[in-house]
């Protein structure tokens, strides 16, 4: 009984790690000549980053990265 619970927990953990590694979304910022640039990479292009326009998942991810970065970075 304990063995099956342990193997289930391990499989769930491994699945979670694999899902995180597969997502291939990266966030960063670079500083060039004293100016900071937000760098965002993803598999899908985002058609629009205006928050007042209807959006899909890729647009929401980019908006989240953009607006969170504006509030948290210097």
C-alpha positions as CSV (number, residue, x, y, z in Angstrom):
1,X,0.0,0.0,0.0
2,X,2.7,2.5,1.0
3,X,4.7,1.4,-2.1
4,X,1.9,2.3,-4.5
5,X,1.3,5.7,-2.8
6,X,5.0,6.4,-3.0
7,X,5.2,5.4,-6.7
8,X,2.2,7.6,-7.4
9,X,3.7,10.6,-5.7
10,X,7.0,10.1,-7.5
11,X,5.2,9.8,-10.9
12,X,3.2,13.0,-10.2
13,X,6.4,14.8,-9.2
14,X,8.2,13.7,-12.3
15,X,5.3,14.6,-14.5
16,X,5.2,18.1,-13.0
17,X,8.9,18.6,-13.5
18,X,8.7,17.4,-17.1
19,X,5.8,19.7,-17.8
20,X,7.7,22.7,-16.5
21,X,10.8,21.8,-18.6
22,X,8.7,21.4,-21.7
23,X,6.9,24.7,-21.5
24,X,9.9,26.5,-23.1
25,X,8.9,30.0,-21.9
26,X,11.6,32.2,-20.7
27,X,11.6,35.6,-19.1
28,X,14.5,38.0,-18.7
29,X,15.7,41.5,-19.1
30,X,19.0,42.8,-20.5
31,X,20.7,46.1,-19.9
32,X,22.4,47.7,-22.9
33,X,24.0,51.1,-22.8
34,X,22.2,51.9,-19.5
35,X,18.7,51.0,-20.8
36,X,16.8,48.0,-19.7
37,X,14.9,45.8,-22.3
38,X,12.4,43.1,-21.4
39,X,13.2,39.8,-23.3
40,X,10.4,37.3,-23.7
41,X,10.5,34.1,-25.7
42,X,7.7,31.6,-26.4
43,X,6.6,29.1,-29.0
44,X,3.5,31.1,-30.1
45,X,3.5,34.6,-31.4
46,X,1.2,37.0,-29.5
47,X,-1.0,39.0,-31.9
48,X,-1.6,41.9,-29.5
49,X,-0.4,43.0,-26.0
50,X,-3.1,45.6,-25.4
51,X,-4.9,44.5,-22.2
52,X,-8.2,46.0,-23.4
53,X,-8.4,43.7,-26.4
54,X,-9.7,40.1,-26.3
55,X,-6.7,37.9,-25.7
56,X,-5.7,34.2,-25.9
57,X,-3.3,32.3,-23.7
58,X,-0.1,33.4,-25.4
59,X,-1.1,37.0,-25.2
60,X,-2.0,36.6,-21.5
61,X,1.4,35.1,-20.8
62,X,3.2,38.0,-22.5
63,X,1.1,40.6,-20.8
64,X,1.8,39.0,-17.4
65,X,5.5,39.1,-18.1
66,X,5.4,42.6,-19.4
67,X,3.3,44.3,-16.7
68,X,4.8,42.3,-13.8
69,X,8.2,43.4,-15.0
70,X,7.1,47.0,-15.2
71,X,6.0,46.9,-11.6
72,X,8.9,44.8,-10.1
73,X,12.0,45.9,-11.9
74,X,13.7,49.2,-11.3
